[in-house]
Amino acid sequence: QVTLVESGGGLVQPGGSLRLSCTVSGFTFESLAIAWFRQAPGREREGVSCIGGRTSSRTYYADSVSGRSQISRDNAKNTAYLQLNNLESEDTAVYFCAADAVGYCSGSFHLEGLYDFWGQGIQVSVSS
């Protein structure tokens, strides 16, 4: 059974930072592409970022977080990370990680149907 577990969420002040983690078990982690999605109240889930697996570590970012976020992975720890900086109230959402067994990211990373496995999500709230 493949499981993805997010951690690192919580309440942060505007302008602050946090790092989300996604730990995967039950699959060969290095072969997976890992993406982050988020869903704000009353809005559709949107793709935030993606990092490739296998021999590709190519990364993609949504315009909404480009320049103030960084996705990374540590294959030895079966964990992917999303660093979010200069947080805004608009970043308040439930954040999900997802995994694609094909192992590659592309400009279509925001399409939910590409992903085989999903985490349960974790709340990030940005407020003073």
N, C-alpha and C positions, 0 to 999 in steps of 0.2 A: 504494500500500500504506500502510495506516494503522499507525503504530507509536506505542506509549506506552512511555516509559522512565522508570522511577523512580530517584531518587537521594536521598542524604541519610541513609540508614540507618546502622546501626552499633551499637556498644555504648555504653550510657549508664548512669550510676548512678541508683539510685532517687532521685526528686525532681528529676532533671534534665530537660532539654528537648532537643528536636530539631525540625528542620523537614524534612519530606519534600517532594520536588519530583516532578512528573509532567510531562514534556515530550512534546508531541504533534506528530507530523508526518504529512503525507499527508491532512489534512482541515482544513476551515475551523474553526479552534479555537474561535472565539467562538460558534459555533453549537452546540457540544457542552455537555451537562451532564457534569460530572466528579465521580466518586465515588471514595472510598477504602474499601477492604475490608481485612480482616486475617484471617489464619488462624494460630491458635496450635497448637502440637503436640497432636495427638489431638482437636482440636476442629473444628467446621465453620467455614467461612469466614463472616464476619459483616460487615455494612455498618457503616462507622464514620461517614462524613460524605458530604455531597453539596453541590455548588454548581451552580446553574443557568447556562445559557448564553443565547444570543440576547438578548432584552431583560430577562431575569430573572436576578438574582444571588441568588435566594433560597437559603438554606442550611438544612441539616438535620444533626442530630447524633444518634448513638446515645447512650443514657443513660449508657453506660459511659465516655464521653469528654466528655460535655456539661459545660461550665464550665471545662474545662482543655485545650481544643483550639480551633483556629480554622482554617477552610478559606478559601482565597482563590485568586484567579487573576489572572494578568497576561496579557491577550490579546495584548499587543505581543510577548511572549516565548513565546507558545504554551505556557505553563506554569501548572500549578495547584500549590498548596502545601497541606500539612497541618502546622500547627504543633501540636506536642504538648508539654504542660507537666506538671510534677509527675508524672513518669512512675512507674509502678508495675511490679512484676514481672509482673503480669497483662497488661501491655501488650506483653510479649514475643510476637512473632509475625512472620510474613511479611506485609508490607503490599503491597497491589496497588492500582493506580489503574485505573479503568474509565471508559469514555466512552459516553454515550447520544446518538445522533444526533438524537433527538427534541428534546433540548435543555432539558428541564425536570426539576427535582427535585420530589419529593413525599414524603409520609410513607411511601411504599412504596419509598423509595430503596434499601432493603436487599435488594430482590429482584434476584438476579443476572441473571435472564432479561431484565431491562430494558436491559442494556448490550450494545453492539455490538462494542466493542473493549476489550481488556485488556492491561495490561502484564505483564511476567514476574514481578514481585514483588521486594521487597527486604527483607532481614532487619533487624529491630529487636530488640535484646536489651537488657533492663533487668536489671542485676545489679551488685552491689557487689564 
